[in-house]
Amino acid sequence: MNRKSFRDAAFAPDRQQGMTLIVVLVLLIILSILGVAILRSTSMQERMSANMRDRSLAFQGAESAMRYAQEQVLAADVVWEGKVPVAADCTGSGICPTGATAVWMSLPTGSYDTRLAEAPQYWIEYLGIAPGYKGSCDLMPPSPDCESPMFRITARSQSLGRANVVLQANVSSRTPAE
């Protein structure tokens, strides 16, 4: 058999057994797996960014409730000097005595982001008397600034997604000027 006839016999169509088909199918499977992995990664990143947005909105709502409640405590017209809140105060002012059942007050409409699931809420708990301004208790007799009522503010908010945020702060109110 000469060289030309050997080459023609080796590459004749009846001698091929589908090796090209197997190689192409393996490459197609590898590319499909790679494509599915990229799609899952993109989907996961999109969910993570949506969750981060929801958490950010909920945090901003809780922070606005915290600031609003602080202003309620620090307002000049709210005077707690010498007066300890009772359970009835919980429903009216939202300031409850220590150990009382929480009464959540909602922020007024228009003072928070409307993309939240519901209005952010706050609860103010009276903790008792705390030291007032620095140095105010050093004098004899102590000045009226010696003691100030202290409050714990708890604020919560929920976004339209799954994010819930709760913030808490202790606030010592201003002592009214004489």
KOLMARNU-566261 format. One record per residue (C-alpha): z, y, x; residue in one letter; residue number from 1. Coordinates in nm, 2 decimals. Layout:
// KOLMARNU-566261
c3: Z | c2: Y | c1: X | aa: A | i: NUM
...
This chain:
// KOLMARNU-566261
c3: 0.00 | c2: 0.00 | c1: 0.00 | aa: M | i: 1
c3: -0.10 | c2: 0.33 | c1: 0.15 | aa: N | i: 2
c3: 0.11 | c2: 0.64 | c1: 0.15 | aa: R | i: 3
c3: -0.06 | c2: 0.81 | c1: -0.14 | aa: K | i: 4
c3: -0.03 | c2: 0.52 | c1: -0.38 | aa: S | i: 5
c3: 0.34 | c2: 0.47 | c1: -0.29 | aa: F | i: 6
c3: 0.41 | c2: 0.83 | c1: -0.38 | aa: R | i: 7
c3: 0.22 | c2: 0.81 | c1: -0.70 | aa: D | i: 8
c3: 0.40 | c2: 0.49 | c1: -0.80 | aa: A | i: 9
c3: 0.75 | c2: 0.64 | c1: -0.73 | aa: A | i: 10
c3: 0.69 | c2: 0.95 | c1: -0.94 | aa: F | i: 11
c3: 0.50 | c2: 0.80 | c1: -1.22 | aa: A | i: 12
c3: 0.62 | c2: 0.89 | c1: -1.57 | aa: P | i: 13
c3: 0.71 | c2: 0.53 | c1: -1.66 | aa: D | i: 14
c3: 0.94 | c2: 0.51 | c1: -1.35 | aa: R | i: 15
c3: 1.17 | c2: 0.81 | c1: -1.45 | aa: Q | i: 16
c3: 1.48 | c2: 0.70 | c1: -1.63 | aa: Q | i: 17
c3: 1.61 | c2: 1.04 | c1: -1.78 | aa: G | i: 18
c3: 1.80 | c2: 1.17 | c1: -1.49 | aa: M | i: 19
c3: 1.69 | c2: 1.53 | c1: -1.56 | aa: T | i: 20
c3: 1.82 | c2: 1.50 | c1: -1.91 | aa: L | i: 21
c3: 2.17 | c2: 1.39 | c1: -1.79 | aa: I | i: 22
c3: 2.19 | c2: 1.67 | c1: -1.54 | aa: V | i: 23
c3: 2.09 | c2: 1.93 | c1: -1.80 | aa: V | i: 24
c3: 2.34 | c2: 1.79 | c1: -2.06 | aa: L | i: 25
c3: 2.62 | c2: 1.80 | c1: -1.80 | aa: V | i: 26
c3: 2.54 | c2: 2.16 | c1: -1.71 | aa: L | i: 27
c3: 2.52 | c2: 2.25 | c1: -2.08 | aa: L | i: 28
c3: 2.87 | c2: 2.10 | c1: -2.14 | aa: I | i: 29
c3: 3.01 | c2: 2.29 | c1: -1.84 | aa: I | i: 30
c3: 2.86 | c2: 2.62 | c1: -1.97 | aa: L | i: 31
c3: 3.00 | c2: 2.55 | c1: -2.32 | aa: S | i: 32
c3: 3.35 | c2: 2.49 | c1: -2.19 | aa: I | i: 33
c3: 3.33 | c2: 2.81 | c1: -1.99 | aa: L | i: 34
c3: 3.21 | c2: 3.01 | c1: -2.29 | aa: G | i: 35
c3: 3.49 | c2: 2.87 | c1: -2.51 | aa: V | i: 36
c3: 3.75 | c2: 2.96 | c1: -2.24 | aa: A | i: 37
c3: 3.61 | c2: 3.32 | c1: -2.22 | aa: I | i: 38
c3: 3.62 | c2: 3.35 | c1: -2.60 | aa: L | i: 39
c3: 3.99 | c2: 3.23 | c1: -2.61 | aa: R | i: 40
c3: 4.09 | c2: 3.47 | c1: -2.33 | aa: S | i: 41
c3: 3.92 | c2: 3.76 | c1: -2.51 | aa: T | i: 42
c3: 4.09 | c2: 3.67 | c1: -2.84 | aa: S | i: 43
c3: 4.43 | c2: 3.64 | c1: -2.67 | aa: M | i: 44
c3: 4.39 | c2: 3.98 | c1: -2.51 | aa: Q | i: 45
c3: 4.29 | c2: 4.14 | c1: -2.84 | aa: E | i: 46
c3: 4.60 | c2: 3.99 | c1: -3.01 | aa: R | i: 47
c3: 4.82 | c2: 4.12 | c1: -2.72 | aa: M | i: 48
c3: 4.69 | c2: 4.47 | c1: -2.75 | aa: S | i: 49
c3: 4.73 | c2: 4.47 | c1: -3.13 | aa: A | i: 50
c3: 5.09 | c2: 4.35 | c1: -3.09 | aa: N | i: 51
c3: 5.16 | c2: 4.62 | c1: -2.83 | aa: M | i: 52
c3: 5.02 | c2: 4.88 | c1: -3.07 | aa: R | i: 53
c3: 5.24 | c2: 4.75 | c1: -3.36 | aa: D | i: 54
c3: 5.55 | c2: 4.76 | c1: -3.13 | aa: R | i: 55
c3: 5.47 | c2: 5.11 | c1: -3.02 | aa: S | i: 56
c3: 5.43 | c2: 5.23 | c1: -3.37 | aa: L | i: 57
c3: 5.76 | c2: 5.06 | c1: -3.48 | aa: A | i: 58
c3: 5.94 | c2: 5.21 | c1: -3.17 | aa: F | i: 59
c3: 5.82 | c2: 5.56 | c1: -3.26 | aa: Q | i: 60
c3: 5.94 | c2: 5.51 | c1: -3.62 | aa: G | i: 61
c3: 6.28 | c2: 5.39 | c1: -3.51 | aa: A | i: 62
c3: 6.30 | c2: 5.68 | c1: -3.26 | aa: E | i: 63
c3: 6.22 | c2: 5.94 | c1: -3.53 | aa: S | i: 64
c3: 6.49 | c2: 5.79 | c1: -3.75 | aa: A | i: 65
c3: 6.73 | c2: 5.81 | c1: -3.46 | aa: M | i: 66
c3: 6.65 | c2: 6.17 | c1: -3.40 | aa: R | i: 67
c3: 6.67 | c2: 6.26 | c1: -3.77 | aa: Y | i: 68
c3: 7.01 | c2: 6.09 | c1: -3.80 | aa: A | i: 69
c3: 7.14 | c2: 6.27 | c1: -3.48 | aa: Q | i: 70
c3: 7.04 | c2: 6.60 | c1: -3.64 | aa: E | i: 71
c3: 7.23 | c2: 6.50 | c1: -3.95 | aa: Q | i: 72
c3: 7.54 | c2: 6.43 | c1: -3.75 | aa: V | i: 73
c3: 7.50 | c2: 6.75 | c1: -3.53 | aa: L | i: 74
c3: 7.41 | c2: 6.98 | c1: -3.82 | aa: A | i: 75
c3: 7.63 | c2: 7.28 | c1: -3.85 | aa: A | i: 76
c3: 7.69 | c2: 7.22 | c1: -4.22 | aa: D | i: 77
c3: 7.83 | c2: 6.87 | c1: -4.17 | aa: V | i: 78
c3: 8.20 | c2: 6.92 | c1: -4.07 | aa: V | i: 79
c3: 8.40 | c2: 6.60 | c1: -4.01 | aa: W | i: 80
c3: 8.69 | c2: 6.77 | c1: -3.82 | aa: E | i: 81
c3: 9.01 | c2: 6.63 | c1: -3.96 | aa: G | i: 82
c3: 8.82 | c2: 6.42 | c1: -4.22 | aa: K | i: 83
c3: 8.76 | c2: 6.05 | c1: -4.19 | aa: V | i: 84
c3: 8.47 | c2: 5.92 | c1: -4.40 | aa: P | i: 85
c3: 8.55 | c2: 5.68 | c1: -4.68 | aa: V | i: 86
c3: 8.33 | c2: 5.41 | c1: -4.84 | aa: A | i: 87
c3: 8.21 | c2: 5.66 | c1: -5.10 | aa: A | i: 88
c3: 8.06 | c2: 5.87 | c1: -4.82 | aa: D | i: 89
c3: 7.82 | c2: 5.59 | c1: -4.74 | aa: C | i: 90
c3: 7.61 | c2: 5.64 | c1: -5.04 | aa: T | i: 91
c3: 7.60 | c2: 6.02 | c1: -5.04 | aa: G | i: 92
c3: 7.57 | c2: 6.13 | c1: -4.67 | aa: S | i: 93
c3: 7.49 | c2: 5.79 | c1: -4.51 | aa: G | i: 94
c3: 7.79 | c2: 5.83 | c1: -4.28 | aa: I | i: 95
c3: 8.02 | c2: 5.52 | c1: -4.33 | aa: C | i: 96
c3: 8.37 | c2: 5.45 | c1: -4.20 | aa: P | i: 97
c3: 8.42 | c2: 5.20 | c1: -3.92 | aa: T | i: 98
c3: 8.36 | c2: 4.84 | c1: -4.04 | aa: G | i: 99
c3: 8.20 | c2: 4.93 | c1: -4.37 | aa: A | i: 100
c3: 7.89 | c2: 4.75 | c1: -4.50 | aa: T | i: 101
c3: 7.57 | c2: 4.92 | c1: -4.37 | aa: A | i: 102
c3: 7.40 | c2: 5.15 | c1: -4.61 | aa: V | i: 103
c3: 7.05 | c2: 5.22 | c1: -4.48 | aa: W | i: 104
c3: 6.91 | c2: 5.56 | c1: -4.55 | aa: M | i: 105
c3: 6.53 | c2: 5.61 | c1: -4.54 | aa: S | i: 106
c3: 6.36 | c2: 5.90 | c1: -4.37 | aa: L | i: 107
c3: 6.20 | c2: 6.16 | c1: -4.60 | aa: P | i: 108
c3: 5.83 | c2: 6.11 | c1: -4.68 | aa: T | i: 109
c3: 5.61 | c2: 6.30 | c1: -4.43 | aa: G | i: 110
c3: 5.85 | c2: 6.28 | c1: -4.14 | aa: S | i: 111
c3: 5.71 | c2: 5.95 | c1: -4.00 | aa: Y | i: 112
c3: 5.38 | c2: 5.78 | c1: -3.93 | aa: D | i: 113
c3: 5.22 | c2: 5.64 | c1: -4.24 | aa: T | i: 114
c3: 5.09 | c2: 5.34 | c1: -4.06 | aa: R | i: 115
c3: 5.44 | c2: 5.19 | c1: -4.07 | aa: L | i: 116
c3: 5.51 | c2: 4.91 | c1: -4.33 | aa: A | i: 117
c3: 5.79 | c2: 5.12 | c1: -4.48 | aa: E | i: 118
c3: 5.99 | c2: 5.43 | c1: -4.41 | aa: A | i: 119
c3: 6.21 | c2: 5.40 | c1: -4.10 | aa: P | i: 120
c3: 6.58 | c2: 5.37 | c1: -4.18 | aa: Q | i: 121
c3: 6.91 | c2: 5.47 | c1: -4.02 | aa: Y | i: 122
c3: 7.28 | c2: 5.41 | c1: -4.06 | aa: W | i: 123
c3: 7.56 | c2: 5.62 | c1: -3.93 | aa: I | i: 124
c3: 7.90 | c2: 5.47 | c1: -3.86 | aa: E | i: 125
c3: 8.21 | c2: 5.69 | c1: -3.79 | aa: Y | i: 126
c3: 8.39 | c2: 5.56 | c1: -3.48 | aa: L | i: 127
c3: 8.68 | c2: 5.80 | c1: -3.46 | aa: G | i: 128
c3: 8.78 | c2: 6.09 | c1: -3.24 | aa: I | i: 129
c3: 8.65 | c2: 6.12 | c1: -2.89 | aa: A | i: 130
c3: 8.71 | c2: 6.37 | c1: -2.61 | aa: P | i: 131
c3: 8.53 | c2: 6.70 | c1: -2.67 | aa: G | i: 132
c3: 8.39 | c2: 6.93 | c1: -2.42 | aa: Y | i: 133
c3: 8.47 | c2: 6.88 | c1: -2.05 | aa: K | i: 134
c3: 8.80 | c2: 7.05 | c1: -1.96 | aa: G | i: 135
c3: 8.88 | c2: 7.15 | c1: -2.32 | aa: S | i: 136
c3: 9.18 | c2: 6.92 | c1: -2.33 | aa: C | i: 137
c3: 9.33 | c2: 7.05 | c1: -2.00 | aa: D | i: 138
c3: 9.48 | c2: 7.35 | c1: -2.16 | aa: L | i: 139
c3: 9.82 | c2: 7.37 | c1: -2.34 | aa: M | i: 140
c3: 9.80 | c2: 7.39 | c1: -2.63 | aa: P | i: 141
c3: 9.47 | c2: 7.20 | c1: -2.64 | aa: P | i: 142
c3: 9.18 | c2: 7.40 | c1: -2.77 | aa: S | i: 143
c3: 8.99 | c2: 7.31 | c1: -3.10 | aa: P | i: 144
c3: 8.71 | c2: 7.18 | c1: -2.87 | aa: D | i: 145
c3: 8.95 | c2: 6.91 | c1: -2.73 | aa: C | i: 146
c3: 8.84 | c2: 6.64 | c1: -2.97 | aa: E | i: 147
c3: 8.52 | c2: 6.56 | c1: -3.15 | aa: S | i: 148
c3: 8.42 | c2: 6.30 | c1: -3.41 | aa: P | i: 149
c3: 8.22 | c2: 6.02 | c1: -3.26 | aa: M | i: 150
c3: 7.94 | c2: 5.83 | c1: -3.45 | aa: F | i: 151
c3: 7.73 | c2: 5.53 | c1: -3.39 | aa: R | i: 152
c3: 7.37 | c2: 5.56 | c1: -3.52 | aa: I | i: 153
c3: 7.16 | c2: 5.25 | c1: -3.58 | aa: T | i: 154
c3: 6.79 | c2: 5.30 | c1: -3.66 | aa: A | i: 155
c3: 6.53 | c2: 5.05 | c1: -3.75 | aa: R | i: 156
c3: 6.15 | c2: 5.04 | c1: -3.82 | aa: S | i: 157
c3: 5.88 | c2: 4.79 | c1: -3.89 | aa: Q | i: 158
c3: 5.51 | c2: 4.83 | c1: -3.83 | aa: S | i: 159
c3: 5.24 | c2: 4.67 | c1: -4.05 | aa: L | i: 160
c3: 5.21 | c2: 4.39 | c1: -3.80 | aa: G | i: 161
c3: 5.50 | c2: 4.18 | c1: -3.69 | aa: R | i: 162
c3: 5.69 | c2: 4.43 | c1: -3.48 | aa: A | i: 163
c3: 6.05 | c2: 4.52 | c1: -3.57 | aa: N | i: 164
c3: 6.25 | c2: 4.77 | c1: -3.36 | aa: V | i: 165
c3: 6.62 | c2: 4.85 | c1: -3.37 | aa: V | i: 166
c3: 6.77 | c2: 5.13 | c1: -3.17 | aa: L | i: 167
c3: 7.14 | c2: 5.23 | c1: -3.14 | aa: Q | i: 168
c3: 7.31 | c2: 5.53 | c1: -2.99 | aa: A | i: 169
c3: 7.66 | c2: 5.68 | c1: -2.99 | aa: N | i: 170
c3: 7.68 | c2: 6.05 | c1: -3.07 | aa: V | i: 171
c3: 7.98 | c2: 6.29 | c1: -3.03 | aa: S | i: 172
c3: 7.93 | c2: 6.57 | c1: -3.28 | aa: S | i: 173
c3: 7.97 | c2: 6.94 | c1: -3.20 | aa: R | i: 174
c3: 8.30 | c2: 7.10 | c1: -3.28 | aa: T | i: 175
c3: 8.25 | c2: 7.38 | c1: -3.52 | aa: P | i: 176
c3: 8.30 | c2: 7.73 | c1: -3.37 | aa: A | i: 177
c3: 8.60 | c2: 7.92 | c1: -3.50 | aa: E | i: 178
